[in-house]
Amino acid sequence: MKKKIACMFAAVLTVSVVAAGCGKTTEGQSDGNEDKKTESTSDSVTNGGNTFVVGFDAEYPPYGYMDDNGEYTGFDLELAQAVCDIEGWELEKKPINWDSKDMELNSGSIDCIWNGFTMNGREDDYTFSTPYVDNSQVIVVSESAGIENLEDLAGKVVGVQAASAALDVLNGDQKTLADTFASLNEFADYNTAFTELQAGALDALAIDIGVAKYQINSRGDGYVILDETLNKEQYAIGFKKGNDELCEKVNADLQTLTNDGTVAKLAEKYEIADMVTLKAE
């Protein structure tokens, strides 16, 4: 289903990626969300309502994505639903342009950013939940590329998602490495980037390890993850700075869901059990 939709709306998605830089799902669908992307949601839990509005990147499996039935799912979204079940809230899954996430959060359009969101280096910009996943930024290449380590990336064309943690690393701690690339190309989402890697338009891709594993498993053989990582980091839920009350409530629910085995069950389902850091008490 997803492949058919993608083919039917290829032209629309291309325009959306160029115009928006990220989040083609939001721009390419007419689901009624367009008119409220930056408007405060009056019924959100932040505003005293009963709707927990989660902002997420809809092209970021296994944390948030559209499945073959056209439904948004993923480890983070299922965990968010479990929190809502505890609190008696209604979950609203809101796809957002990733490079507009701060505007969405600060405007009150969403209650939180929950979708493989790296907290490292952003601690002063958000109120973060307890970190729940250990992550790393890695390099994915074709098995036939002849690239075995980071030094082999010199003179190569490397892809990365716009406004991503991988891009931050390559513009920061790993800038010396990035300066050796022939070019660093930004993409709206990693599905598109992997397609370019598969087509040979990219030599390598800088990406979160969980997303890399999902992409490789779903696309079959032919790709490898380099042993050398770009960095180590943690995922957490990002709330608007100062929204401590909501953050503490969700933290308590995460602990409950860890204690009753829900987190472990979901981690096994999405094959990230070795990355989840929440411990039962």
C-alpha positions, 0 to 999 in steps of 0.5 A, a space after each residue: 500500500 505504501 509503495 503504491 501511494 508513494 508512486 501515485 504521489 511522487 511528483 507531489 512528494 518531490 515538490 514537498 521535499 524541495 520546499 520543506 526540507 523534511 517531513 514529506 508525509 505531512 506535506 504530501 497528505 491531505 489529512 486536515 493537519 495542514 491548517 493547524 501545524 503551528 496553531 495551539 491545540 486547545 484540547 492538548 494535555 499541556 493546555 489542560 485537555 485530554 489529548 496527548 499530541 505527539 510530534 514525530 517524523 513519519 519516516 523514521 522506523 522503527 520509532 515512527 513510520 507508516 505501516 503497510 496498512 497505512 497506519 502510523 506505528 513504531 516503538 515510540 508511538 506504541 509506547 506513547 499509546 501505553 502512556 495514554 492508556 494509563 492516563 486516560 488520554 487520547 493519543 494524537 499522532 502528528 507527523 511533523 517536518 523535522 526541521 520545524 519541530 521547535 516551532 511546532 513545540 513552542 507554538 503549542 501545536 504538539 505536547 512533545 517531540 517523541 521519535 528517536 530524539 537525541 538529547 545530547 547537546 540539546 539539554 538546555 533547549 528542552 525539558 527532557 524525559 528520562 533517557 530510554 535508548 542508547 543510540 549511536 550515529 553510524 555509517 552505512 555503505 554498500 557491501 561492494 563499495 570497498 569502504 571499511 573504515 571512516 578514513 575510506 570516506 575521503 572523497 566520497 559522497 555521503 548522505 544524511 537527514 536534514 536537521 538530524 543528530 547525524 548532521 549535527 555530529 558531522 558539523 561538530 565533533 566530526 567536522 574534520 572527517 566531514 571536510 574530507 567528503 566530496 560532498 555531504 548531501 541532505 535529505 528530507 528522510 532516510 527512506 529517500 536517502 537509502 534509495 539514493 544509496 541503493 541507486 549508487 548516487 551515494 557512497 555512504 549514509 550517516 544514520 542512527 544505528 536503530 534506523 540503519 538496522 531496520 532499513 537493512 533488515 527490510 531491504 535485504 542483503 547488500 549493506 553493512 554498518 561500519 564498526 567505527 561509530 561517529 558518536 554515542 548518544 541517548 534518546 529522550 522525549 523532548 517537552 517544551 522548556 519548563 513543562 516539568 509537570 507533564 514530563 514528570 508524569 510521563 516519566 512516572 508512566 514510563 517506569 510503570 511500563 518498564 516494571 510491568 514488562 511493556 517496554 521490554 515487550 515493545 523493544 523485542 517487537 521492534 528489535 531494539 532490546 539491546 538499546 533500551 536503557 530503562 530498568 525495572 524497580 
